Amino acid sequence: MAQYDVVVVGGSASGLQACLTFGRAYLSVLCVDSGNPCNRFARESHNLLTHDGSSPGQIIAKAKSQLEKYPTIQLVEGMVRNVCKDISGEPDNYSFKVDIDSLEDDTTASFVARRVLFASGVDDNIGKIPIANVDKFWGNYIFHCPFCHGTEFRNGKTGVYYSNAAFLKTMLPTLYNWSRELVVICPDDVYGSLGAAFVSAMQQKNIALYQGNIVNVEPRSSEDRRLYRANLDNGSAIELDVLYLAPPSTINNKEILVKLGVELDELGLVKVSPQQKTNVEGVFASGDNTTRMRALAFVIGQGMVAAASICHEILRERWTG
Ligand SMILES: Cc1cc2nc3c(=O)[nH]c(=O)nc-3n(C[C@H](O)[C@H](O)[C@H](O)COP(=O)(O)OP(=O)(O)OC[C@H]3O[C@@H](n4cnc5c(N)ncnc54)[C@H](O)[C@@H]3O)c2cc1C
């Protein structure tokens, strides 16, 4: 079985940054990626220094081309199916067996690694949102938060549809920065938890409030596919340029992580230390699977931190070993 210092599960923003750090430290790394980054639906990415306005694909392509000069990094298109720990049998010299299905050909293979980094992101489960056509707008007219795309819709007709009152109360003053033409659409339970003071503040700012659920969203026309309207179950139709909602995201590879004994937090994200270590020695995680601060700049930073932590551990072992 081929051996690597590290297997990185997921070769997108966080995983590729980790690879860059590993490559520059001459660690041998196999990075396996199944090609489904969460931002693949977006035409443009924003708020990433030197890449404001690039497409997600352009950012990944450039990252991969810059990695080519680091010979210890191997990138493969594949799906990690299983990771199991301690195949060395020596408690202080842990290692992992990683099983992979290749997406380049129909083969399967297993590898040994001293550390595993899960930079494998989340699934936004867009198909589970009970709004017809939401998938046609997700990433270009329907977003989670304004830091990535809000500026492109500045002063536009802005719908806010969060299923959590606390999140709504945090986000509304923030969204007010991007547009004063705000419409809040509230499912019954959220409406009930807003509180009189918050509702009165909304009224003072002329923020429209609709109680109900969005059932579908429509484009302007068959030629102009921009967002035009959200239709509610109470019959209301609201014209919008942009809509904010929080998708029902879940981490990828939950089964593998839980089987390894990795702890998740109350949001279902991987619990990590400031060094991106999980509770299982040798298993690290970085990126969207560990944080609600879903932004390229942040997850790239985490990838660097994870890789530096792993380098420290492995190089210390070599020093003493
Ligand atoms: C629609 C949308 C638009 C966004 N726009 C912006 C923006 O403009 N600016 C910004 O800063 N942020 C933006 N974000 C957030 C940003 O895209 C994420 O924070 C970032 O992509 C997370 O990087 P990641 O590496 O953690 O995960 P991802 O980019 O999601 O990548 C995870 C990778 O792991 C792979 N993978 C998963 N499981 C396995 C497995 N078992 N085996 C092999 N590979 C596996 C996946 O295929 C995927 O390629 C956006 C997010 C979304 C959803």
The ligand as an ORCA input file, in Angstrom:
! r2SCAN-3c Opt
* xyz 0 1
  C     -23.459     29.355     -3.505
  C     -22.269     29.804     -2.698
  C     -21.573     30.942     -3.052
  C     -20.488     31.347     -2.307
  N     -19.844     32.482     -2.656
  C     -18.779     32.882     -1.934
  C     -18.072     34.080     -2.291
  O     -18.416     34.775     -3.232
  N     -17.023     34.443     -1.507
  C     -16.636     33.719     -0.420
  O     -15.676     34.104      0.260
  N     -17.280     32.569     -0.079
  C     -18.324     32.144     -0.820
  N     -18.993     31.018     -0.453
  C     -18.464     30.198      0.642
  C     -17.287     29.346      0.132
  O     -17.594     28.831     -1.135
  C     -16.982     28.210      1.105
  O     -16.693     28.775      2.367
  C     -15.802     27.377      0.619
  O     -16.033     26.846     -0.662
  C     -15.563     26.217      1.577
  O     -14.402     25.574      1.178
  P     -14.128     24.070      1.658
  O     -12.827     23.709      1.034
  O     -14.274     23.966      3.130
  O     -15.327     23.211      1.069
  P     -15.833     23.059     -0.435
  O     -15.395     24.197     -1.264
  O     -17.290     22.796     -0.357
  O     -15.067     21.774     -0.956
  C     -15.182     20.511     -0.347
  C     -14.621     19.524     -1.347
  O     -14.526     18.231     -0.714
  C     -14.946     17.264     -1.651
  N     -15.335     16.043     -0.911
  C     -16.297     15.896      0.019
  N     -16.318     14.631      0.487
  C     -15.349     13.965     -0.182
  C     -14.895     12.621     -0.163
  N     -15.428     11.692      0.656
  N     -13.888     12.267     -0.995
  C     -13.317     13.176     -1.817
  N     -13.710     14.482     -1.879
  C     -14.714     14.857     -1.069
  C     -16.092     17.930     -2.400
  O     -16.359     17.311     -3.650
  C     -15.545     19.347     -2.559
  O     -14.799     19.501     -3.749
  C     -20.080     30.595     -1.186
  C     -20.781     29.454     -0.820
  C     -21.868     29.056     -1.552
  C     -22.625     27.822     -1.135
*
